[in-house]
């Protein structure tokens, strides 16, 4: 009987010019560097086999990710230290590995285990932090924010408010301010930073969005403690 495949969980940051890559382009980037590093990847079966690489949550184009998560399946034993030593020389600028560990076994996929995401939205040349803080206070007092989303011809309507777990304004410099948010992921609905900005009426200044981290159900600490 063949030994079970090994899986590693990689926590990494995706910044700089890499924030402009699509999800598929980022997966291809990982595939290329893992091949160059001679990582023994397991492949799917069928007519078009592909490496078993799973991402916790695709990073939207234009977002920087500070603690993104992916898991890979290996055909041979490879310790986190050995993996890091092989891969480190091939990492492109803007892609940095923060941690590598053995992935825990679960009957749920990696994407199904994402329970929340933490974001920092830097509002540039806004200069209206006090006004924004008042808008945030008013939003958090609401019980319901009816939301309507259309995707591939299918329309879903749901309450956005329960998905906004935490929201606060922080100083980000002379004219800038940072909107920190913790948004819940639900199987039927997910809040996005752009949606929260729209509800707040933030349209008059540019912004930069960073996903600070993802929270998974199999982690010891939960976002409620963050």
Buried (B, 14 or more C-beta within 10 A) or exposed (E): EEEEBBBBBBBBBBBEEBBEBEEEEBBEBBBEBBEEBEBBBBEEEEEEEEBBBBBBBBBBEEBBBBBBBBBBBBBEEBEBEEBBEBBEEBBEEBBBBEEBEEBEEEEEEBEBBBBBBBBBBBBBEBBBBEEBBEBBEEBEEEEEBEBEBEEEEEEEEBEBBBBBBBBEBEEBEEEBBBBBBBBBBEEEBBBBBBBBBEBBEBEEBEBBBBBBBBBBEEEEEEBEEE
